[in-house]
Every structure is written in C-alpha cells, then in structure tokens.
Amino acid sequence: MKITGHTRTYALIGDPIAHAKTPELYNRKFAERGIDVVVVPVHVSPESIGDFATAARSWENLVGIGVTIPHKEGMIEQVDRLTDAARLCGATNVIRRAGDGALTGTQMDGPGFVWSLRDNGVSAEGAKVLVQGAGGTARAIAFELAASGAASVTIANRTAERAESLAESIRSAYPDCMAEADRMPAGQFDLIVNATSVGMKESDPLPLDADLLTAGTVVADVIMSPPETALLAEARTRGCVTHSGLRMLEAQFEATVAFLGLDKEEIV
Ligand SMILES: NC(=O)c1ccc[n+]([C@@H]2O[C@H](COP(=O)([O-])OP(=O)(O)OC[C@H]3O[C@@H](n4cnc5c(N)ncnc54)[C@H](OP(=O)(O)O)[C@@H]3O)[C@@H](O)[C@H]2O)c1
C-alpha cells in the first residue's frame, strides 16, 4: 500500500523494537484489507513512556498503540481508561486513541492465544495447563485459559513471588479453576505454554524441563522468532502437538482492527 498524507499511523512501542514481527505482518494485513493505516515501530525506553503517552494524545493521525516488551505493565499507568481485561491482567498491549486524544488500553494477548488454539483444533476446556512465566503475556494467557474453562493452571516462573501472585489472582477471579504456583512442576499436562522470552536467542536454554514434553501434550510457545523455537522442535521430536507464537499474533489482528474501530474503514 502507498503511504500518502491521508495514511494514519499505529505506533508499536518496545525496547528494543528491531526484533518485532508485528510491523511486517500487520502492514501486509492492513494492505490486504485496504485499510489506510501504517504500523511504525517506535523505540521508547521505560523512562520515556510518560513522554510518549503525552505525545500520543496530541498525535492527531494516530489510531492506536501496540505495546510490546517491556512496556505492557508500565503503560497501564499512562492511559486514561482501561478495559476490564487489561485491569484484570495488570497489562495492556493494545491502546486505542480516541478523536479527543484519550487513550484506552486493552489486552489482546490472552484472547489471541485462546482463539489461535481453537483454530488449531485445541480447546482449553477441562485442560490441565502449565504456564511457564508470570510476566504480562503469561498473565494474559493464564487468565484467558481460566476464563475458557481450564480445569487447572500451574504457574512456573523464575521469580517465584510473581508466580504466587498470579496464581492467587486467578483463584480469586476464577474460583472453579485450580490455580497454583510451582517452580519445579512435574507430571503430565494437557497443555504447556512457554510465555517467557526464553528461546528468542539461539544460545537460550529450554525454558522448562524437557521431561514435561510427553507425547500427545499440546506445547505452545509465545515466541514468534524463530517460528519454531528450540522448545517446539524438542516437543515435535517427542511426539507433542506444537503451536507457534506466530499463530497467536495472527489471531490478534482482527480483534485489534475491531477494537480500533478500523473494521468499517475499507477503501472503495
Ligand atoms: N505471539 C504473540 O502474539 C506474542 C504476544 C505477546 C508477547 N509475545 C512474546 O512473549 C514473550 C514474553 O513477553 P512479556 O511481555 O510477557 O515479557 P515480560 O512481561 O517482561 O515477562 C517476561 C517473562 O519471562 C521470564 N524470563 C525472562 N528472562 C528469563 C530468563 N533468563 N530465565 C527465566 N525466565 C525469564 C520472566 O521471569 P521473571 O518474572 O523472573 O522476570 C517473565 O516471566 C516475548 O518473547 C514476546 O515476544 C508473543
């Protein structure tokens, strides 16, 4: 699509940002849909997100902001309104800018992940789930899995207190879901999700114990690059069903377009 003076912007903020896959994918999808919006990667440091939010309010042709590492929790403090999903997770990854400049943050990671699972023929209902990680993405996914009827959600994380706190929040919001923190989980799970950033670098170790990868288990990774992480490659060789982070990103696009109010803006 040609960028003209009419083209509006969607800023993707992160620190770093060069690795982000969203600009390429979303720009292709916006062009396919005939939506005259361009995604621009913006490198913003944590100290500057307040300044960025102030600038965003006066950025008249900005339709919204995508938020990636490490700003999903920090941007909660910077927006004017939050949806229930963002408030529950304590993190936002999509922010809408209204005509008057007001910023509303929501959370698409969780729904995107669960929709992508469904597209892959996997239901969370009644599942025994292990979520590795307790950061913004892990929180969003764990809440959405509990909301989707997972029987149990075990949270494993390097920083144990974050895992405890997440498990407690899930128990309080979804009492029917057995949520617990366990730094060294063992046994059989129906679904295992790596929701940490471990696996982005070639030198990274596996994010979790390979003995957990038993045949038939669905193993998902939120990491998008590489598309098949070392975890997914190991899971595949052990007979698991694998689910790449790219699927989660794809599933978030339509939901984001609707939240930003762009779904009725096709060019004729
Ligand atoms: N596929 C998609 O659509 C999609 C969407 C969103 C995010 N993502 C990906 O999700 C990943 C996590 O993002 P996030 O926003 O949740 O980040 P975050 O809030 O910074 O959380 C990072 C998580 O990774 C853990 N971690 C980081 N380095 C570690 C290490 N060396 N050893 C063990 N654990 C480590 C952290 O543990 P501590 O709590 O101990 O620090 C925390 O649980 C990123 O790779 C991101 O690209 C994918």
Ligand as a Chemical Component Dictionary entry (heavy atoms), coordinates in Angstrom:
data_LIG
# 
_chem_comp.id                   LIG 
_chem_comp.type                 NON-POLYMER 
_chem_comp.pdbx_formal_charge   0 
_chem_comp.three_letter_code    LIG 
# 
loop_
_chem_comp_atom.comp_id 
_chem_comp_atom.atom_id 
_chem_comp_atom.alt_atom_id 
_chem_comp_atom.type_symbol 
_chem_comp_atom.charge 
_chem_comp_atom.model_Cartn_x 
_chem_comp_atom.model_Cartn_y 
_chem_comp_atom.model_Cartn_z 
_chem_comp_atom.pdbx_ordinal 
LIG N1  N1  N 0  2.948  -14.438 19.847 1  
LIG C1  C1  C 0  2.445  -13.302 20.243 2  
LIG O1  O1  O 0  1.441  -12.796 19.711 3  
LIG C2  C2  C 0  3.074  -12.626 21.418 4  
LIG C3  C3  C 0  2.376  -11.605 22.052 5  
LIG C4  C4  C 0  2.961  -11.010 23.144 6  
LIG C5  C5  C 0  4.215  -11.397 23.588 7  
LIG N2  N2  N 1  4.872  -12.376 22.942 8  
LIG C6  C6  C 0  6.182  -12.821 23.443 9  
LIG O2  O2  O 0  6.036  -13.179 24.824 10 
LIG C7  C7  C 0  7.294  -13.126 25.468 11 
LIG C8  C8  C 0  7.139  -12.538 26.871 12 
LIG O3  O3  O 0  6.695  -11.204 26.783 13 
LIG P1  P1  P 0  6.154  -10.389 28.063 14 
LIG O4  O4  O 0  5.592  -9.132  27.536 15 
LIG O5  O5  O -1 5.292  -11.250 28.903 16 
LIG O6  O6  O 0  7.510  -10.068 28.865 17 
LIG P2  P2  P 0  7.666  -9.722  30.413 18 
LIG O7  O7  O 0  6.445  -9.133  30.981 19 
LIG O8  O8  O 0  8.948  -8.982  30.504 20 
LIG O9  O9  O 0  7.848  -11.163 31.106 21 
LIG C9  C9  C 0  8.965  -11.958 30.800 22 
LIG C10 C10 C 0  8.809  -13.328 31.430 23 
LIG O10 O10 O 0  9.929  -14.113 31.028 24 
LIG C11 C11 C 0  10.660 -14.537 32.181 25 
LIG N3  N3  N 0  12.086 -14.512 31.862 26 
LIG C12 C12 C 0  12.753 -13.554 31.182 27 
LIG N4  N4  N 0  14.057 -13.872 31.083 28 
LIG C13 C13 C 0  14.211 -15.056 31.727 29 
LIG C14 C14 C 0  15.317 -15.913 31.956 30 
LIG N5  N5  N 0  16.548 -15.611 31.510 31 
LIG N6  N6  N 0  15.106 -17.065 32.626 32 
LIG C15 C15 C 0  13.871 -17.385 33.066 33 
LIG N7  N7  N 0  12.780 -16.612 32.887 34 
LIG C16 C16 C 0  12.949 -15.465 32.229 35 
LIG C17 C17 C 0  10.310 -13.542 33.246 36 
LIG O11 O11 O 0  10.561 -14.098 34.513 37 
LIG P3  P3  P 0  10.752 -13.167 35.824 38 
LIG O12 O12 O 0  9.360  -12.833 36.300 39 
LIG O13 O13 O 0  11.513 -13.990 36.755 40 
LIG O14 O14 O 0  11.498 -11.933 35.373 41 
LIG C18 C18 C 0  8.817  -13.332 32.944 42 
LIG O15 O15 O 0  8.062  -14.414 33.413 43 
LIG C19 C19 C 0  8.190  -12.361 24.495 44 
LIG O16 O16 O 0  9.043  -13.262 23.845 45 
LIG C20 C20 C 0  7.237  -11.751 23.489 46 
LIG O17 O17 O 0  7.820  -11.560 22.208 47 
LIG C21 C21 C 0  4.314  -13.008 21.878 48 
# 
loop_
_chem_comp_bond.comp_id 
_chem_comp_bond.atom_id_1 
_chem_comp_bond.atom_id_2 
_chem_comp_bond.value_order 
_chem_comp_bond.pdbx_ordinal 
LIG N1  C1  SING 1  
LIG C1  O1  DOUB 2  
LIG C1  C2  SING 3  
LIG C2  C3  SING 4  
LIG C2  C21 DOUB 5  
LIG C3  C4  DOUB 6  
LIG C4  C5  SING 7  
LIG C5  N2  DOUB 8  
LIG N2  C6  SING 9  
LIG N2  C21 SING 10 
LIG C6  O2  SING 11 
LIG C6  C20 SING 12 
LIG O2  C7  SING 13 
LIG C7  C8  SING 14 
LIG C7  C19 SING 15 
LIG C8  O3  SING 16 
LIG O3  P1  SING 17 
LIG P1  O4  DOUB 18 
LIG P1  O5  SING 19 
LIG P1  O6  SING 20 
LIG O6  P2  SING 21 
LIG P2  O7  DOUB 22 
LIG P2  O8  SING 23 
LIG P2  O9  SING 24 
LIG O9  C9  SING 25 
LIG C9  C10 SING 26 
LIG C10 O10 SING 27 
LIG C10 C18 SING 28 
LIG O10 C11 SING 29 
LIG C11 N3  SING 30 
LIG C11 C17 SING 31 
LIG N3  C12 SING 32 
LIG N3  C16 SING 33 
LIG C12 N4  DOUB 34 
LIG N4  C13 SING 35 
LIG C13 C14 SING 36 
LIG C13 C16 DOUB 37 
LIG C14 N5  SING 38 
LIG C14 N6  DOUB 39 
LIG N6  C15 SING 40 
LIG C15 N7  DOUB 41 
LIG N7  C16 SING 42 
LIG C17 O11 SING 43 
LIG C17 C18 SING 44 
LIG O11 P3  SING 45 
LIG P3  O12 DOUB 46 
LIG P3  O13 SING 47 
LIG P3  O14 SING 48 
LIG C18 O15 SING 49 
LIG C19 O16 SING 50 
LIG C19 C20 SING 51 
LIG C20 O17 SING 52 
# 
